[in-house]
Amino acid sequence: MEQTWRWFGPNDRVTLRDAREAGAEAVVTALHEVPAGQVWPVELIRRRQAEIEAAGFRWSVVESLDVTEAIKMRAPGWQSDTENFKQSLRNLATCGIRTVAYNWMPLFSWMRTHLHAPAPGGGLTTRFDAMAFAAFDIYMLKRKGAEDEWGEELSRTANSYLQAITAREREALQETILHGLPGGNGSYTLQQVRELLARYADMRRTSFRENAGEFLRSVCPVAAELSVKLCIHPDDPPRSLLGLPRIVSTADDLEWLMGQSEVDANAITFCTGALGVRDDNDLLAMVRCFAPRIAFFHLRSTQRENMLKNAKGQSMESFFEAAHLEGDADLIGIVAEIVKEERRRIAVGEDARIPFRADHGQELLNDRERRAAPAYPAVGRLRGLAELRGAMRMAEHLMREVGQNRRNDADR
């Protein structure tokens, strides 16, 4: 397992030196300054790569190469955006970078309602409060049909929630949702969201899914020629938001997506935190099922708090980012499965390097003074990486011991 660190570039308050002291081996980053849909120039890739290498790392994974809303909707300009995506893959491969993460979440990528919520053991964490999100949807965004979708009872409760919080808390809720999160798809105004939702108004889940299939059938052959792993990230949270379809939320979704292109380039970013929000997702079973197609792991754990059901019977969980070895995800078991998959790849002569990162972290100790990007503090991620490194070393040790015992038994 390759221990990587998410870095947001030269302006990141958590530096490459911090990542080195945390024990990371490689860096995960992107050219965040290049707008979605434009080609990543070779010269900019090499410049960022040189900066990373000067700090003693290699640029292991691109996260993310954005897929534009035009591509997702097959709106005017989608063809040129797709060709630019392919050219960026070629340019990255020219520079020796061959693991590329992306997502297919419409409008917003990962979503939270609170960025600095108190964590159970002290410190601060990010949180998604389904009731707060309902209040935003119905009464701040005033999305057409939102009140009917949530239902009369939940709408009343959401209104009471909104009236009970302060004006500053209402502003913070709106800012958190609209201004996006690190590595997300961008920042919007309420009016821009309404306009984009109107463009998605006729998009059904089946159509949105088929658009993803068309994209994969177009792009994956190019990635395969380049020996690039193109890794789709799950929906976060893995539920429909604002009436928009989400199609990367369950094992069935992943199975369908992997079936759209059978080449190894069509791969998965397996995020235990995102997929783990749903209690009907069996993470261990999913890792075992999709292991050969997983090219990148986000290891984190979320803790479910409660669940709302809207008028259509659709569920939405509240949750927060737990410490890495706490919460609902069995990261010890998952790390053991990753080590098994690495051993399988070695046995069949495949590249066994599986990059992972300790994704997200709680704000601990002096993280608050540093004011790093939400969910990406230095100390909180250092703790998570250290815990996962210990789990990894233990899994490797136990498997060596089991293997040696089997050899000893065979010799007797």
Sequence and secondary structure as in RCSB ss.txt:
>XXXX:A:sequence
MEQTWRWFGPNDRVTLRDAREAGAEAVVTALHEVPAGQVWPVELIRRRQAEIEAAGFRWSVVESLDVTEAIKMRA
PGWQSDTENFKQSLRNLATCGIRTVAYNWMPLFSWMRTHLHAPAPGGGLTTRFDAMAFAAFDIYMLKRKGAEDEW
GEELSRTANSYLQAITAREREALQETILHGLPGGNGSYTLQQVRELLARYADMRRTSFRENAGEFLRSVCPVAAE
LSVKLCIHPDDPPRSLLGLPRIVSTADDLEWLMGQSEVDANAITFCTGALGVRDDNDLLAMVRCFAPRIAFFHLR
STQRENMLKNAKGQSMESFFEAAHLEGDADLIGIVAEIVKEERRRIAVGEDARIPFRADHGQELLNDRERRAAPA
YPAVGRLRGLAELRGAMRMAEHLMREVGQNRRNDADR
>XXXX:A:secstr
 EEEEE   TT SS HHHHHHTT  EEEE  TTS TTS   HHHHHHHHHHHHHTT  EEEEE     HHHHHT 
TTHHHHHHHHHHHHHHHHHTT  EEEEE  SS SS  SEEEEE TTSSEEEEE HHHHHHIIIIIS  TTHHHHH
 HHHHHHHHHHHHHS HHHHHHHHHHHHS  TTSS    HHHHHHHHHHTTT  HHHHHHHHHHHHHHHHHHHHH
TT EEEEE  SSSS BTTB    SSHHHHHHHHHT  STTEEEEEEHHHHTTSTT  HHHHHHHHGGGEEEEEE 
EEEEEEEEE TTS EEEEEEEE TTSSS  HHHHHHHHHHHHHHHHHTT     EEEE    B TTHHHHT STT
  HHHHHHHHHHHHHHHHHHHHHHHHHHHHHHHHHH 
